[in-house]
Amino acid sequence: MSAPCKVLITAATGNVGPHAAAHLLEAGVSVRALVLKDDPHVGRLPERVEIFEGDLGVPDSIDAALEGVKGVFWMWPFFTLGTATALTVLKKIEKQARRLVLVSSVGVHIGLEPRDNNCHAYLEGLVEDHTSDLEWTFLRTTGFMANAFGFAPQVRNGGIVRFPYGAAARTSVHEGDLAAVGVRALTSDGHAGARYLVTGPESLTQKEQLRIIGEETGRELEWVDVHAGAAREQMVAAGWPPDYADGALDYFERLTREPEVGSDVVREVTGRPARTFRDWARENADAFR
């Protein structure tokens, strides 16, 4: 199959979507973005992207966005939407598209997520069990480097970050690199049925990430470990579903004892090395000032 001439990105205005849009446009592909009505972050998308309003929770609302599309970069907004409509959405995608990239999770790769959790493993199962014509690729990613934006308010307001498990060692991936792998899967052959573990090139503890942010912003920053229960309350208050907050904190605790898995998939698929956390921190230093 030749590269799709038109690709739809769902949940398009988050950390990954704008990067995916830019890579697709660079590859000569027409890009559509599915966004919620009055999405305040539409401005993150490149100018040449076609904007379609729709809601994955209301499957009929995405029909116009899917018309004529041959590829879908599928991200599901788990924090704000359950997966009750996911199968209906998937069948609509299959009627139009021939290639699908699903942003999944390292939790599936290491067997931490069961299929009945209504999360990434559940979506992978839907794709495997309920499609026959789609050429699909799963991107089982570790944490985004952009998750460090969560430290920004504390960095700006005194420079002391209070959060549990500073010793948790992660192989976080630059969201632009994750997008590049997905775009290569959508626009070139040889990726159908692949389950890629997509990670950054290094293992860094959360405390080490903070140190690098400090070096790139010219400040001395301090990490203070706090009890997981206190962090959980803050995470839930900030909009995290309680089960997600519990799962994240349990995983962080695990990573204090065994570093997160890593891979060289970014280089293998895109032909260039994955960017480091220092690269990311330098690009985004203003967010911490």
Backbone as a ProteinNet text record, in pm:
[ID]
protein_1_A
[PRIMARY]
MSAPCKVLITAATGNVGPHAAAHLLEAGVSVRALVLKDDPHVGRLPERVEIFEGDLGVPDSIDAALEGVKGVFWMWPFFTLGTATALTVLKKIEKQARRLVLVSSVGVHIGLEPRDNNCHAYLEGLVEDHTSDLEWTFLRTTGFMANAFGFAPQVRNGGIVRFPYGAAARTSVHEGDLAAVGVRALTSDGHAGARYLVTGPESLTQKEQLRIIGEETGRELEWVDVHAGAAREQMVAAGWPPDYADGALDYFERLTREPEVGSDVVREVTGRPARTFRDWARENADAFR
[TERTIARY]
84	0	87.5	53.8	127	89.4	167.8	142.2	4.6	-69.9	-202	-189.7	-284.1	-277.1	-344.3	-423.4	-492.4	-498.8	-456.2	-450.7	-526.7	-602.1	-672.8	-598.4	-578.3	-520.1	-630.8	-653.1	-750.9	-679.4	-758	-699	-576.6	-596.7	-486.1	-410.4	-462.3	-398	-320	-294.1	-216.7	-67.4	8.9	154.6	208.8	138.4	189.8	130.7	3.7	-66.1	-0.5	39.7	103.3	232	309.4	430.4	394.1	292.6	250.6	204.7	129.8	82.1	199.2	297.9	413.4	490	510.6	582.4	503.8	372.3	290.2	294.1	281.9	287.4	422.6	528.6	662.3	674.3	597.5	599.1	505.6	441.3	353.8	213.5	173.1	41.5	-54.1	-178.5	-282.2	-324.1	-342.7	-368.1	-499.3	-577.1	-697.2	-679.2	-735.8	-728.4	-869.4	-895.8	-1024.4	-1008.6	-1088.3	-1079.3	-1219.2	-1224.4	-1350.4	-1390.9	-1518.4	-1565.9	-1501	-1455.6	-1394.4	-1266.6	-1195.7	-1067.5	-972.2	-921.6	-836.9	-695.8	-661.3	-524.2	-510.3	-611.7	-606.1	-486.6	-446.7	-335	-202.2	-194.2	-72.2	-49.6	-154.3	-145.2	-91.1	-15.8	32	-83.7	-57.5	-164	-231.7	-160.5	-217.6	-304.7	-322.6	-406.3	-554.3	-634.6	-780.1	-838.6	-915.4	-974.6	-1118.1	-1146.2	-1282.4	-1323.4	-1438.2	-1488.6	-1562.7	-1536.9	-1602.2	-1561.4	-1635.8	-1615.1	-1613.4	-1503.7	-1496.2	-1604.3	-1656.5	-1765.7	-1899.6	-1905.8	-2027.2	-1984.8	-1976.8	-1914.1	-1966.5	-2095.9	-2148.9	-2091.2	-2038.9	-1986	-1852.2	-1791.2	-1660	-1668.5	-1788.6	-1803.4	-1741.7	-1766.3	-1714.4	-1562.2	-1503.7	-1357.5	-1296.5	-1367.5	-1314.9	-1334.4	-1423.1	-1453.8	-1329.1	-1294.4	-1180.9	-1045.4	-1044.1	-918.3	-866.6	-735.1	-675.1	-583.3	-556.3	-474.8	-524.4	-509.9	-552.4	-442.5	-404	-313.9	-405.7	-425.3	-533.3	-480.8	-521.3	-495.8	-630.7	-641.5	-768.2	-753	-840.7	-829.4	-884.7	-806.4	-854.6	-897.1	-828.7	-859.5	-1000.7	-1048.9	-1177.5	-1286.8	-1252.5	-1350.7	-1326.8	-1431	-1421.2	-1414.1	-1406.3	-1389.6	-1517.1	-1631.6	-1757.2	-1786.2	-1740.8	-1769.6	-1654.1	-1548.4	-1426.1	-1448.6	-1524.1	-1545.4	-1622.7	-1724	-1799.4	-1708.5	-1623	-1528.1	-1433.6	-1384.6	-1291.5	-1354.4	-1478.3	-1543.8	-1563.7	-1588.9	-1599.1	-1463.8	-1357.5	-1223.2	-1195.2	-1230	-1198.5	-1272.2	-1389.3	-1463.6	-1393.2	-1310.6	-1245.8	-1097	-1029.1	-882.7	-828	-701.1	-629.9	-513	-470.5	-363.5	-406	-365.4	-397.3	-274.2	-238.9	-136.5	-206.4	-189	-248.5	-138.7	-152.8	-60.1	-101.5	-17.9	-45.8	52.4	85.8	161.3	259.6	369.1	466.1	401.3	293.9	225.6	175.7	138	97	219.2	328.6	450.9	503.5	498.5	554.5	449.5	328.1	224	158.2	174.6	116.8	-30	-70.7	-209.8	-288.1	-397.4	-485.8	-578.1	-630.4	-718.9	-849.6	-890.5	-1021.2	-1012.7	-901.5	-886.4	-942.6	-1001.1	-1057.4	-954.2	-834.6	-727.6	-653.1	-519.9	-445.3	-457.8	-444.8	-453.6	-590.7	-692.4	-828.1	-839.6	-784	-790.3	-710.9	-592.7	-516.8	-598.9	-667.3	-749	-861.1	-923.7	-1028.4	-973.9	-858.9	-800.4	-766.1	-705.3	-665.2	-784.7	-888.9	-1000.7	-1114	-1121.5	-1240.8	-1210	-1087.7	-1057.8	-989.7	-1010.4	-947.2	-874.9	-915.1	-857.5	-753.9	-751.5	-660	-516.2	-422.4	-280.6	-249.9	-241.3	-226.4	-85	-47.9	79.4	53.6	107.7	92.7	222.8	211.1	326	316.8	388.1	385.2	491.5	450.2	544	563.3	683.8	706.5	653.9	687.1	634.9	685.4	603.6	648.2	741.6	843.4	925.1	838.7	732.7	642.2	573.3	576	519	590.8	715.4	791.2	730.6	643.5	572.9	496.3	462.2	392.9	474.8	607	693.2	698.4	656.1	680.3	624.2	499.8	449.6	536	582.9	667	805.7	856.5	986.2	978.4	872.8	858.6	831.8	769.3	728.3	817.9	944.5	1035.2	1143.5	1123.6	1228.9	1240.3	1140.8	1139.9	1024.5	1054.4	951.5	924.9	801.3	759.2	672.3	724.2	653.3	717.4	643.6	701.9	801.3	887.2	969.1	1064	1143.1	1244.3	1344.7	1359.1	1454.5	1396.9	1272.4	1212.3	1283.9	1341	1422.9	1340.2	1326.8	1242.2	1323.5	1271.6	1329.4	1234.4	1198.3	1098.3	1137.4	1034.9	1055.7	1010.6	1087.2	1045.9	920.3	817.3	689.4	701.6	795.5	818.4	876.8	959.4	1014.5	906.2	819.3	707.2	622.8	593.6	515.6	586.1	718.1	793.3	784.5	789.1	775.2	636.3	533.8	398.2	377.2	432.6	418.8	491	607.6	677.8	593	525.2	439.8	321.2	271.2	157.7	197.5	321	359.1	458	497.5	588.4	548.1	592.5	556.5	645	597.4	678.1	648.5	541.4	512.4	379.9	309.1	180	198.7	119.3	125.2	237.9	312.4	424.1	372.7	438.7	411.9	542	558.9	685.8	689.6	797.2	827	905.4	845.7	906.3	952.6	1084	1140.3	1244	1287.5	1401.1	1530.9	1646.1	1774.6	1846.3	1787.1	1859.5	1762.5	1816.6	1738.7	1777.6	1679.7	1703.6	1599.9	1642.7	1545.9	1471.5	1359.2	1285.8	1371.9	1449.6	1537.2	1643.4	1694.3	1793	1730.2	1607.5	1538.5	1528.2	1494.3	1483.1	1618.3	1725.2	1858.5	1890.4	1856.4	1883.1	1800.1	1675.4	1592.8	1659.1	1711.6	1780.3	1902	1979.8	2099.4	2063.3	1954	1915.5	1846.2	1800.2	1736.9	1825.7	1943.6	2036.1	1993.9	1928.6	1881.4	1918.5	1931.6	1950.3	1813.6	1771	1638.8	1653.4	1549.9	1555.5	1437	1465.5	1359.8	1335.9	1210.8	1173.8	1072	1109.4	1013.9	903.1	780.4	665.9	592.6	504.3	428.4	335.2	324.4	243.1	97.6	48.5	-91.2	-120.5	-28.2	-47	-45.6	45.5	51.8	-74.8	-126.4	-248.2	-363.2	-376.5	-483.5	-469.6	-347.1	-324	-353.1	-314.2	-336.6	-485	-560.6	-705	-771.7	-726.4	-782.3	-753.5	-641	-603.6	-671.9	-755	-830.6	-795.5	-696	-662.6	-774.3	-823.4	-912.3	-838.2	-903.5	-834.4	-757.8	-815.6	-745.4	-616.4	-619.8	-500.4	-392.9	-433.8	-337.5	-273.1	-354.6	-300.9	-204.1	-242.3	-156.4	-24.5	-29.4	93.1	186.6	133.7	218.7	276.1	196.6	249.1	362.6	346.2	449.2	576.3	561	678.2	754.4	679.9	746.8	826	767.9	836.5	966.6	962.3	1079.6	1190.6	1165	1273.7	1355.4	1297.7	1365.5	1420.2	1357.2	1402	1377.7	1480.4	1463.7	1365.8	1306	1211.5	1283.1	1209.2	1266.2	1297.5	1389.3	1427.7	1440.9	1451	1466.1	1537.1	1574.1	1633.4	1539.6	1409.6	1310.4	1309.9	1327.9	1326	1430.2	1552.5	1657.6	1626.1	1580.2	1555.5	1447.5	1344	1231.2	1253.7	1309.6	1321.9	1458.5	1559.4	1693.4	1775	1723.3	1800.4	1785.1	1882.5	1876.3	1764.7	1716.3	1616.2	1678.6	1599.3	1648.3	1657	1750.5	1772.4	1680.1	1674.2	1594.4	1654.1	1786.5	1847.1	1802.7	1793.9	1741.1	1602.8	1518.1	1381.1	1379.3	1458.6	1461.3	1509.6	1606.1	1655.8	1546.7	1472.4	1365.4	1254.3	1231.8	1115.1	1153.4	1274	1323.1	1232.6	1174.3	1094.2	973.8	924.5	808.7	841.2	969.7	1010.7	1067.9	1063.8	1119.4	1010.8
-119.2	0	124.2	222.8	347.9	429.9	532.3	616.1	680.9	689.5	752.2	899.7	949.1	1089.5	1179.1	1120.9	1200.9	1121.8	1184.8	1119.4	1203.1	1135.7	1200.1	1172.9	1277.5	1265.8	1291.8	1198	1220	1273.9	1334.9	1398.3	1479.1	1563.4	1616.9	1731.8	1792.3	1913	1887.8	1762.8	1731.2	1740.2	1658.7	1664.8	1605	1505.9	1432.8	1483	1516.7	1550.5	1657.6	1771.5	1874.2	1826.2	1743.4	1687.1	1593.3	1509.5	1418	1495.5	1602.8	1684.1	1742.9	1794.3	1854.8	1752	1632.7	1526.7	1482.1	1470.4	1429.2	1533.1	1658.7	1764.2	1764.3	1742.2	1737	1621.9	1513.4	1397.4	1414.3	1528.9	1554.9	1499.9	1470.3	1412.5	1521.8	1517.8	1608.3	1563.1	1658.9	1626.7	1686.7	1602.7	1647.7	1626	1715.5	1705	1701.2	1600.9	1592.9	1661.6	1766.5	1843.2	1863.1	1882.2	1914.5	2057.9	2086.2	2222.2	2315.7	2430	2533.2	2484.5	2391.3	2345.9	2465.7	2498.1	2617.3	2599.1	2475.6	2447.7	2425.8	2463	2444	2516.6	2625	2702.1	2628.2	2514.1	2434.2	2364.6	2352.1	2277.4	2364.4	2305.5	2382.2	2439	2548.4	2620.7	2536.9	2448.3	2375.2	2257.1	2234.8	2124.6	2162.9	2069.8	2089	2053.9	2144.2	2124.1	2074	1961.7	1907.2	1891.5	1948.8	1932.4	1800.1	1728.1	1600.5	1545.7	1446.9	1390.1	1238.4	1175.1	1028.8	962	1033.2	979.1	983	1052.8	1061	1019.1	889.7	841.7	904	931.3	988.7	1127.5	1193.1	1328.3	1328.8	1212.2	1208.3	1165.8	1142.3	1092.6	1186.2	1315.4	1410.7	1411.9	1402.5	1403.2	1280.3	1168.3	1042.8	1028.6	1105.2	1087.7	1109.2	1007.2	1016.6	993.9	963.2	942.1	800.9	786.8	655.2	610.8	699.7	664.2	739.2	677.5	740.8	725.4	837.7	839.6	847.1	731.4	716.5	730.7	839.4	859.1	871.2	807.2	806.7	888.4	985.3	1070.9	1002.7	909.1	827	910	1020.6	1099.7	1156.5	1188.1	1257.1	1172	1052.9	972.8	824.9	753.3	608.7	546.6	414.8	346.4	278.4	318.8	253.5	265	372.2	393.8	352.7	296.9	272.7	177.5	70	-25.6	37.7	117.4	185.8	278.8	352.1	440.8	359.9	247.6	165.2	113	69.3	19.3	130.5	252.3	365.3	391.5	382.6	401	296.4	170.8	62.4	78.3	138.4	158	254.5	344.6	447.8	423.2	391	389.5	251.5	252.1	126.3	110.1	219.2	211	281.3	223.5	277.8	267.4	378	377.9	408.9	322	340.7	372.7	484.4	517.7	437.9	343.1	253.2	282.7	182.2	206.8	95.1	132	34.1	-66.6	-26.2	-117.2	-242.5	-229.2	-346.1	-432.3	-367.1	-438.5	-525.8	-476.7	-552.7	-636.7	-640.6	-724.5	-666.8	-537.3	-475	-440.6	-417.6	-381.5	-503.4	-536.7	-642.3	-586.5	-673.7	-627.8	-570.8	-610.9	-566	-434.3	-362.9	-239.9	-116.2	-136.3	-24.6	84.5	42	136.8	89.5	104.8	74.7	-70.8	-163.8	-305.1	-338.2	-273.7	-294.6	-248.8	-130.5	-81.8	-170.4	-214.6	-307.4	-432.6	-482.9	-602	-579.6	-462	-431.6	-434.3	-373.4	-367.9	-507.6	-588	-722.9	-813.3	-801.3	-895.6	-854.6	-725.5	-677.9	-608.7	-619.6	-565	-671.7	-663.8	-760.1	-692.4	-570.7	-503.2	-397.3	-355.4	-249.7	-300.1	-222	-242.8	-159.4	-225.3	-151.3	-164.2	-61.6	-58.3	-1.7	-68.2	-20.6	44.9	162.7	232.8	223.9	128.4	107.5	196.3	314.9	416.7	420.4	459.7	492.2	633.8	694.1	826.8	930.5	1030.4	1142.6	1230.4	1283.6	1384.6	1502.7	1528.3	1639.4	1622.3	1502.2	1486.5	1574.5	1612.3	1699.6	1839.2	1874.3	2001.9	2006.7	1889.4	1886.2	1945.6	1952	2012.1	2164.2	2216.6	2357.6	2455.7	2439.4	2537.4	2546.2	2430.8	2433.4	2490	2460.6	2516.3	2669	2720.3	2865.9	2933	2858	2915	2864.8	2896.5	2865.5	2765.5	2680.2	2588.9	2461.2	2430.4	2305.1	2220.3	2101.9	2011.6	1904.4	1896.2	1797.2	1693.1	1571.7	1462	1332	1220.3	1093.7	1035.3	949.6	859.4	933	1021.9	1090	994.7	875.7	776.5	687.4	711.8	631.8	661	557.3	573.7	544	643.1	633.2	646.5	585.9	601.2	686	799.2	885.9	919.3	932.1	957.6	1098.3	1163.3	1292.7	1269.6	1346	1323.8	1342.6	1424.8	1439.2	1314	1241	1115.5	1008.1	1003.5	909.4	937.8	1065.4	1103.6	1062.4	1077.5	1043.4	894.5	810.1	666.2	635.1	696.7	672.8	716.9	830.7	881	790.4	740.4	647.2	521.5	473.6	355.9	383.2	506.7	541.9	565.4	604.7	650.3	559.7	449.9	356.5	213.7	122	-18	-86.4	-204	-286.7	-274.6	-203.1	-182.5	-245.8	-308.9	-368.8	-479.7	-475.2	-576.8	-558	-448.4	-425.3	-372.3	-417.5	-368.8	-307.1	-179.5	-113.9	-62.2	-95.7	-32	94.8	210.4	337.9	411	430.8	492.4	597	669.6	758.4	679.8	749.1	680.5	657	699.9	695.7	671.9	622.4	603.6	712.4	793	901.1	895.2	918.1	928.3	1061	1068.3	1194.6	1307.3	1275.7	1376.2	1422.3	1330.2	1367	1453.2	1424.3	1510	1652.3	1665.6	1798.3	1869.5	1795.8	1856.7	1913	1837	1882.5	2005.9	2008.3	2128.1	2248.2	2228	2336.4	2384.8	2291.2	2329.2	2407.1	2367.4	2434.2	2568.1	2591.5	2719.8	2807	2755.5	2833.6	2849.1	2745.9	2754.2	2628.7	2642.3	2526.7	2485.7	2366.9	2318.1	2204.9	2185.3	2084.6	1989.1	1861.9	1760.1	1718.1	1712.3	1665.4	1553.6	1434.4	1323.6	1346	1321.6	1328.8	1196.1	1176.6	1052.1	1039.2	918.6	895.8	935.2	918.5	952.3	1099.1	1184.7	1328.2	1363.2	1300.7	1325.3	1276	1163.2	1109.2	1208.6	1268.5	1365.8	1481.9	1528.5	1639.3	1597.9	1476.2	1429.8	1417.1	1361.3	1346.2	1483.2	1575.4	1710.9	1780.2	1741.9	1802	1735.4	1632.3	1570.9	1427.8	1371	1230.7	1140.8	1044.3	943.3	868.6	837.1	773.5	647.1	561.8	439.1	470.8	576.1	614.1	666.8	747.9	800.2	686.6	590.3	476.4	396.5	371.3	293.3	363.1	494.2	569.6	566.7	589.8	593.9	456	352.7	216.4	187.3	234.8	211.4	288.4	413.1	491.4	421.2	366	294.8	176.6	106	-6.8	38.6	157	206.4	255.2	264	291.4	165.9	50.6	-77.6	-139.4	-111.5	-165.5	-61.8	-20.8	84.9	43	142.3	119.4	57.1	-24.7	-88.3	16.7	-16.9	74.8	3.3	80.9	24.2	125.1	81	168.2	182.9	170.9	172	303.3	415.4	543.8	544.5	503	499.5	395.4	279	170.9	208.5	279.9	311.8	440.7	541.9	672.8	696.3	618.2	637.5	743	800.1	898.1	867.9	907.4	873.6	947.9	885.4	950.8	1069	1172.4	1290.5	1264.6	1330	1313.2	1404.7	1379.3	1467.3	1607.7	1616.9	1750.9	1826.3	1755.9	1819.9	1877.1	1796.3	1839.5	1957.8	1948.3	2056	2187.1	2178.4	2300.1	2360.3	2275.4	2324.2	2391.8	2344.8	2389.3	2466.1	2520.3	2586.5	2703.1	2775.4	2891.1	2853.7	2731.7	2689.4	2679.5	2674.5	2657.5	2785.9	2894	3020.1	3111.9
0	0	0	-80.4	-80.4	41.8	68.4	185.2	174.7	285.7	282	247.7	168	127.8	229.9	320.4	421.1	551.6	661.3	791.9	893.9	979.2	1089.9	1219.8	1298.3	1431.4	1532.6	1624	1730.5	1854.2	1944.4	2063.5	2021.3	1921.2	1841.7	1905.2	2010.8	2062.2	2191.1	2222.8	2341.6	2316.6	2388.7	2378.9	2249.4	2193	2076.7	1946	1945.1	1821.4	1736.7	1794.9	1711.4	1644.8	1714.8	1654.6	1539	1560.8	1455.3	1332.9	1355.3	1243.9	1165	1236.6	1169.1	1087.2	1142.3	1069.6	946.2	959.2	845.5	734.6	770.3	669.6	599.9	675.8	616.2	517.4	544.8	455.4	336.2	325.8	212.7	226.9	350.7	377.8	422.7	374.8	424.2	563.5	652.9	793.5	839	906.6	975	1125	1203.7	1348.6	1406	1488.4	1557.9	1693.2	1714.8	1839.1	1896.2	2024.7	2088.9	2056.7	2064.3	2043.1	2144.6	2096.9	2181.6	2249.8	2186.9	2240.5	2249.3	2368.7	2381.6	2326.9	2287.7	2246	2094.6	2019.7	1874.3	1814	1874.6	1824.3	1825.9	1894.3	1893.7	1760	1680.9	1556.2	1443.1	1350	1234.4	1152.7	1082.7	1012.1	904.6	839.7	726.2	766.7	895.5	942.8	931.8	878.5	873.9	1010.8	1066	1198.8	1184.5	1249.9	1253.8	1399.8	1434.2	1570.2	1580.2	1686.8	1710.2	1846.1	1890.4	2023.5	2011	2049.7	2043.7	2127.8	2225	2305.1	2234.6	2122.1	2038.7	1898.8	1871	1747.3	1619.2	1610.5	1486.7	1458.8	1561.5	1542.8	1471.4	1451.6	1387.2	1240.8	1190.7	1053.7	951.1	965.2	867	867	986.3	995.8	930.5	933.3	879.2	728.2	671.4	529.2	443	364.9	275.3	338.6	467.4	539.7	513.2	495	472.8	587.3	680.3	795.7	917.8	1036.3	1161.3	1265	1325.9	1440.7	1562.3	1627.9	1725.8	1867.8	1931.4	2074.4	2143.4	2258.7	2331.6	2459.3	2483.7	2602.8	2728.1	2782.4	2893.9	3015.1	3040.1	3159	3155.4	3036.2	3024.8	2962.4	2914.5	2841.7	2864.9	2903.1	2911.9	2773.9	2769.6	2641.5	2593.1	2647.5	2610.1	2460.9	2399.3	2256.9	2166.7	2223.9	2146.4	2029.9	2050.1	1942.3	1827.7	1860.1	1754.7	1675	1746.5	1679	1590.8	1643.2	1566.7	1438.1	1443.5	1322.8	1220.2	1267.3	1175.4	1108.8	1187.6	1132.9	1025.8	1054.1	961.5	828.8	830.2	705.9	612	667	585.8	567.9	676.5	676.3	645.2	604.1	582.6	679	740	838.9	967.2	1078.4	1210.6	1299	1362.6	1467.1	1598.4	1697.1	1828.8	1929.1	1998.8	2106.9	2229.6	2267.4	2378.9	2493.1	2571.2	2693.7	2723.5	2788.9	2835.8	2930.1	2997.3	3087.9	3019.1	2891	2814.2	2782.3	2744.9	2706.6	2820	2942.3	3055.5	3127.7	3073.8	3131.9	3255.2	3277.1	3396	3377.1	3251.3	3223.2	3176.8	3245	3193.7	3086.5	3003.5	2895.2	2946.5	3065.7	3115	3191.5	3177.2	3254.1	3184.1	3065.3	2988.8	2963.4	2933.1	2904.9	2780.1	2776.6	2655	2611	2705.6	2668.9	2612.2	2664.9	2615.5	2469.9	2439.1	2301.8	2207.7	2250.8	2167.1	2137.1	2238.6	2219.6	2119.9	2125.9	2028.7	1887.1	1868.6	1734.1	1685.1	1770.7	1730.3	1704	1785.9	1781.5	1688.7	1654.5	1583.4	1451.8	1403.1	1270.9	1186.9	1057.3	966.6	851.7	817	701.1	738.2	862.9	903.4	914.3	864.6	894.7	1019.5	1134.9	1259.4	1316.4	1391.7	1462.9	1602.1	1705.2	1842.2	1887.6	1947.3	2003.8	2156	2212.7	2357	2421.3	2456.9	2498.9	2650.2	2691.3	2831.3	2854.6	2966.6	2994.7	2895.9	2867.2	2785.2	2867.3	2802.1	2869.4	2911.8	2836.5	2868.3	3002.5	3059.4	3193.3	3294.4	3264.4	3354.1	3362.9	3269.6	3283.6	3415	3468.5	3596.7	3710.3	3693.3	3794.9	3782.4	3667.7	3635.7	3738.8	3786.1	3883.2	4008.9	4058	4177.7	4147.1	4028	3989.2	3983.5	3922.6	3910.5	4045.1	4134.6	4263.2	4376.3	4366.2	4475.6	4444.7	4343.5	4302.3	4382.1	4465	4540.6	4488.6	4434.8	4382.9	4487.7	4530.6	4629.9	4560.9	4551.2	4484.4	4530.6	4526.3	4572.4	4471.7	4521.7	4440.9	4346.6	4403.2	4323.8	4263.4	4322.1	4272.3	4163	4123.3	4015.5	3885.1	3822.6	3701.8	3577.1	3489.2	3371.4	3242.8	3137.4	3003.8	2919.2	2971.7	2908.4	2764.2	2680.3	2537.8	2503	2417.2	2362.7	2279.8	2307.5	2239.2	2088.4	2045.5	1902.2	1839.6	1915.7	1865.4	1856.3	1955.6	1948.8	1825.5	1801.8	1684.4	1556.2	1551.5	1431	1399.9	1504	1483.2	1428.3	1486.9	1439.5	1296.2	1260.7	1124.7	1025.6	1064.6	974.8	953.6	1058	1043.2	952.1	953.2	868.7	723.2	700	566.4	494.3	556.8	489.8	521.1	438.4	454	558.3	604.4	692.1	839.7	875.7	1017.5	1060.5	969.4	1002.9	1104.6	1211	1315.6	1415.1	1403.9	1495.7	1629.4	1734.1	1869.8	1920.6	1892.1	1921	2064.7	2135.4	2263.1	2231.4	2253.6	2214.3	2340.3	2352.8	2472.8	2434.7	2534.6	2517.8	2523.6	2507.3	2495.8	2627.6	2740.2	2866.9	2981.2	3091.3	3213.7	3312.1	3351.8	3446.8	3557.4	3680.1	3788.1	3776.3	3843.9	3843.2	3900.7	4003.4	4063.1	3962.6	3882.4	3780.5	3670.8	3636.3	3539.4	3592.2	3719.7	3779	3778.4	3808.2	3806.2	3666.8	3563.5	3426.4	3393.6	3436.4	3415.3	3481.8	3602.7	3670.9	3594.5	3541.6	3466.3	3340.3	3274.6	3150.6	3174.4	3296.8	3328.2	3416.4	3451.5	3532.4	3676.4	3731.2	3869.3	3945.2	4075.7	4163.1	4216	4175.6	4213.8	4314	4393.3	4500.1	4487.7	4504.3	4507.7	4652.4	4693.2	4826.8	4811.3	4854.4	4850.4	4952.1	4911.1	5002.4	4999.3	5094	5102.3	4982	4930.1	4810.6	4831.9	4952.8	4979.6	4958	4999.5	4980.7	4832.2	4757.9	4613.6	4544.9	4591.6	4531.2	4543.1	4660.2	4680.4	4582.1	4564.1	4471.4	4327.4	4290.2	4153.9	4123.7	4217.6	4198.1	4190.2	4276.4	4273.3	4141.1	4076.9	3948.8	3830	3856.2	3748	3716.1	3784.7	3760.3	3813.9	3735.8	3792.1	3903.6	4014.3	4126.4	4088.1	4002.8	3962.5	3887	3805.3	3730.2	3823.9	3921.4	4017.7	4096.4	4140.2	4214.4	4128.8	4003.2	3915.5	3887.5	3866	3838	3957.3	4075.9	4195.2	4227.5	4208.5	4229.1	4131.1	4007.9	3906.5	3939.9	3984.4	4024.3	4137.5	4232.4	4342.2	4288.5	4193.9	4131.7	4065.3	4003	3930.7	4023.5	4152.1	4246.2	4272	4238.1	4262.1	4133.9	4022.1	3893.7	3784.8	3713.8	3612.9	3503.9	3442.4	3333.4	3213.5	3139.5	3020.4	2914.7	2824.5	2718.7	2585.5	2478.1	2344.2	2255.2	2135.4	2034.4	1915.2	1941.9	1834.4	1758.4	1828.3	1757.7	1647.3	1678.9	1577.6	1469.5	1511.3	1415.8	1314.4	1359.1	1270.6	1192.8	1258.1	1193	1130.4	1170.8	1117.3	1188.5	1296.2	1373.3	1522.2	1603.1	1745.7	1818.5	1922.4	2006.3	2079.6	2100.9	2171.2	2321.6	2386	2529	2608.4	2738.3	2823.4	2826.7	2818.2	2813.8	2688.7	2576.5	2455.2	2481.8	2544.8	2572.8	2668.2	2775	2874	2812.9	2722.2	2655.4	2567.3	2496.1	2409.1	2488.5	2611.3	2689	2814.8	2817	2938.1	2982	2887.1	2923.9	3009.3	2996.5	3075.1	3224.1	3256.6	3395.8	3455.8	3379.9	3428.9	3484.3
[MASK]
+++++++++++++++++++++++++++++++++++++++++++++++++++++++++++++++++++++++++++++++++++++++++++++++++++++++++++++++++++++++++++++++++++++++++++++++++++++++++++++++++++++++++++++++++++++++++++++++++++++++++++++++++++++++++++++++++++++++++++++++++++++++++++++++++++++++++++++++++++++++++++++++++

